[in-house]
Amino acid sequence: QLHLVESGGGLVQPGRSLRLSCAASGPTFNYYNIGWFRQGPGKESHEGVACSSSSTSGTMYADSVKGRFTISRDNDNNTAYLQMNSLKPEDTAVYYCAADLSLNPCALGPRRYEYWGQGTQVTVSS
């Protein structure tokens, strides 16, 4: 069982940056693929934003954030991060981290992920 807690959200002006953290408690964090997802206002589905593979150290990004967001992880401290630069109003959403115990490359589809945090609100507005 893996327990995930996000932090770092808040209100930020367009063009500024935020870094989200995802702290995990539980065994073998380094065996999990980690994904960041978001749910925008009025939307029912979770949009995959970025993911980090456990086995290959590879990463994947949604086209909407490529070049602006960076996912990273510190396996020694059981923490994953999402660095968000050049934020836009359309990035406003609740952001979730999720974990998938898998040796396969990570993916941006939410159904693969068994464990989810409670989410942190990011609001981009002037």
Protein Blocks (a to p, Z undefined) as FASTA:
>chain_A
ZZdddehiacddehiacddddddedehkllpccddddddehiabdcdfbdcdfklopacd
dfklgokaccdddfknopacdddehiafklgccddddddddfbdcdfbfklpmbdcebja
ddddZZ
